[in-house]
């Protein structure tokens, strides 16, 4: 088999981008996200903001979707006023992310992995809400979910416990392990068709999933920052996406 034909059978995983204001505006992604997909055998396809029609056309050619982390979505999406601790995502990113999640979740066989903000996006898209600031609204928490300058100086870590019987629990060998983390928000009211599949020691929801789907999982931690531990998660995304690739 030629190298080209081998590459052709790899699943195409669409990934949204972060947007920062300019001028000109910049659409970017950290290579830890794309490296995780490549290392697990998929091909990352970067998705900048585009029209609904163009996006629908692109998603139809993809085999899976990964939604990445970033700044906060506006709480008006779940009918709340914004807390002072929020750092809002660029308006173009928010609009495009909602569009992408809506199209992806409407496709019953599309595998979707949400990471940090991406997990929150899945929950919001399904009508759920968020704890806007963990330190404010869960003041008794002894778990350090975020540290100042964590993106530059290194993430903090804490343990998560997977829910017995969840799809996520079948992905990992260990049912409790440490994860790299940098989030000040988390899922509050769980969206429709979703269930909780992991929590931190303080009860904060660390993962959600959609039991009726082959693979719709959102994790609040950053698995791309510890690929070796979280390789099974990316492997599973690529594996399920490969079935889509073979069926197309």
C-alpha positions in Angstrom: 0.0 0.0 0.0 1.4 3.4 -0.9 2.0 6.2 1.6 -0.7 8.2 0.0 -3.3 5.5 0.3 -2.3 4.8 3.9 -2.7 8.5 4.7 -6.1 8.6 2.9 -7.7 6.1 5.4 -6.8 8.2 8.4 -9.9 10.0 9.9 -10.2 13.8 9.4 -10.7 15.5 12.8 -12.0 19.1 12.5 -10.7 21.5 15.2 -11.9 25.0 16.0 -9.4 27.8 16.5 -9.0 30.5 19.1 -9.5 34.1 17.9 -7.7 37.2 19.3 -8.4 40.8 18.3 -6.1 42.7 16.0 -6.1 44.3 13.7 -5.8 42.0 12.0 -7.5 39.3 14.1 -5.5 36.1 14.6 -6.9 32.6 14.4 -4.6 30.2 16.2 -4.2 26.9 18.0 -1.5 25.4 20.3 0.3 22.5 18.8 -0.4 20.2 21.8 -4.0 19.9 20.4 -2.9 19.0 16.9 0.0 16.8 18.0 -2.4 14.7 20.1 -4.6 14.0 17.1 -1.6 13.2 14.9 0.0 11.0 17.5 -3.2 9.0 17.8 -3.4 8.4 14.1 -5.8 11.1 12.9 -5.4 14.1 10.6 -6.2 17.5 12.2 -8.3 19.9 10.0 -8.2 23.5 11.3 -11.5 25.3 11.1 -11.5 29.1 11.1 -14.7 31.1 11.3 -16.8 30.7 8.1 -20.4 30.9 7.0 -22.9 28.3 8.1 -23.3 27.0 4.6 -19.5 26.5 4.1 -19.1 25.0 7.5 -21.9 22.5 6.9 -20.2 21.5 3.7 -16.8 21.0 5.5 -18.3 19.1 8.4 -20.0 16.7 6.0 -16.4 15.7 4.9 -15.1 15.3 8.4 -15.0 12.1 10.5 -14.8 13.7 13.9 -14.7 17.0 15.8 -12.5 18.3 18.6 -13.5 21.5 20.5 -10.6 23.3 22.2 -10.1 25.4 25.3 -10.1 29.2 25.6 -11.7 32.2 27.2 -15.2 32.3 28.6 -18.5 32.2 26.7 -21.0 35.0 27.6 -23.4 33.8 30.3 -26.4 35.3 28.4 -26.2 32.0 26.5 -27.6 30.3 29.6 -29.7 33.3 30.8 -27.3 34.7 33.5 -25.6 38.0 34.0 -21.8 38.0 33.7 -19.6 37.7 36.8 -16.7 40.1 37.3 -14.2 37.2 37.0 -15.0 36.4 33.4 -12.7 37.0 30.5 -15.0 36.7 27.5 -14.0 34.9 24.3 -13.8 36.9 21.1 -17.3 37.4 19.7 -16.4 35.8 16.4 -15.1 32.7 18.2 -18.2 32.4 20.3 -20.5 32.7 17.3 -18.5 30.2 15.3 -18.1 27.7 18.1 -21.9 27.6 18.7 -22.4 27.1 15.0 -19.9 24.3 14.8 -21.2 22.5 18.0 -24.8 22.8 16.7 -23.9 21.2 13.3 -21.8 18.5 14.9 -24.3 17.5 17.6 -27.1 17.4 15.0 -25.2 14.6 13.2 -26.0 11.5 15.2 -22.9 9.6 14.1 -20.4 12.4 14.5 -17.8 11.8 17.3 -17.2 15.0 19.3 -14.5 15.6 22.0 -14.7 18.8 24.0 -11.7 20.0 26.0 -12.2 22.5 28.9 -14.1 25.3 27.2 -15.1 22.7 24.6 -16.8 20.6 27.3 -18.6 23.7 28.5 -19.7 24.4 24.9 -21.3 21.0 24.6 -23.2 21.6 27.8 -24.4 25.0 26.8 -25.4 23.8 23.3 -27.6 21.2 25.1 -29.3 23.8 27.2 -27.1 23.5 30.3 -25.4 26.2 32.4 -22.1 26.9 34.0 -20.6 27.7 37.4 -19.2 31.1 36.3 -16.4 31.2 38.8 -15.5 28.2 41.0 -13.7 30.2 43.7 -16.7 32.5 44.1 -19.6 30.1 43.9 -17.9 27.1 45.5 -15.8 28.9 48.2 -15.3 25.8 50.3 -13.4 24.0 47.6 -9.9 22.9 48.5 -9.1 21.8 44.9 -6.9 24.2 42.9 -8.6 24.1 39.5 -6.6 27.1 38.0 -3.5 29.0 38.8 -2.4 32.4 37.7 -0.3 32.3 34.5 -0.9 28.6 34.3 -0.8 28.6 30.5 2.7 30.1 30.5 4.2 28.7 33.8 2.6 25.3 33.9 -0.8 23.9 34.8 -1.7 22.7 38.3 -2.9 19.1 38.7 -5.7 17.5 40.7 -7.3 14.1 40.8 -10.5 13.2 39.0 -12.7 10.2 39.7 -14.6 8.6 36.8 -18.2 7.5 37.1 -18.5 3.7 37.2 -20.3 2.5 34.1 -19.6 5.6 32.0 -18.1 5.5 28.6 -15.2 7.5 29.9 -14.6 4.8 32.5 -14.2 2.3 29.7 -11.6 4.5 28.0 -9.1 4.8 30.9 -7.5 1.9 32.8 -7.5 3.9 36.1 -10.8 5.1 37.5 -9.0 7.9 39.5 -5.9 9.8 38.3 -4.3 13.2 38.2 -5.0 15.6 35.4 -3.5 19.0 34.2 -6.1 21.7 34.7 -6.7 25.4 34.1 -10.3 26.3 34.4 -12.2 28.7 36.7 -15.6 27.6 35.4 -17.4 24.2 35.2 -20.7 22.6 34.4 -23.6 23.5 36.7 -26.9 22.4 35.3 -26.2 19.4 33.0 -27.7 19.8 29.5 -30.3 17.5 28.0 -29.2 14.0 27.0 -25.9 14.5 28.9 -24.7 12.7 32.0 -21.8 13.3 34.5 -18.9 11.0 33.9 -16.2 12.4 36.2 -15.9 14.7 39.2 -13.1 16.3 41.3 -12.8 15.7 45.1 -14.8 18.9 45.7 -17.7 17.7 43.6 -17.0 19.9 40.6 -18.1 18.2 37.4 -15.0 17.3 35.4 -16.5 15.4 32.5 -19.8 14.9 30.7 -20.9 12.5 28.0 -23.9 11.7 25.8 -24.8 8.0 26.4 -27.0 7.8 23.3 -24.1 8.6 21.0 -21.0 6.5 20.0 -18.7 9.3 21.2 -19.7 12.7 22.6 -17.5 13.4 25.6 -16.4 16.7 27.2 -13.5 16.8 29.7 -12.9 19.8 31.9 -9.1 19.1 32.2 -6.5 19.4 29.4 -5.6 15.9 28.2 -3.4 17.4 25.4 -1.1 18.7 28.1 -0.4 15.1 29.3 -0.7 13.0 26.2 0.8 9.8 27.7 -1.8 9.6 30.4 -4.6 10.7 28.2 -3.6 8.8 25.0 -6.5 6.4 25.4 -9.0 9.3 25.1 -7.5 10.6 21.8 -7.0 7.0 20.6 -10.7 6.4 21.2 -11.7 9.5 19.4 -9.6 8.5 16.4 -10.9 4.9 16.5 -14.6 5.9 16.5 -13.9 8.6 13.8 -12.1 5.9 11.7 -15.4 4.0 11.6 -17.0 7.1 10.1 -14.1 7.3 7.6 -14.7 3.7 6.5 -18.4 4.2 6.2 -18.0 7.3 3.9 
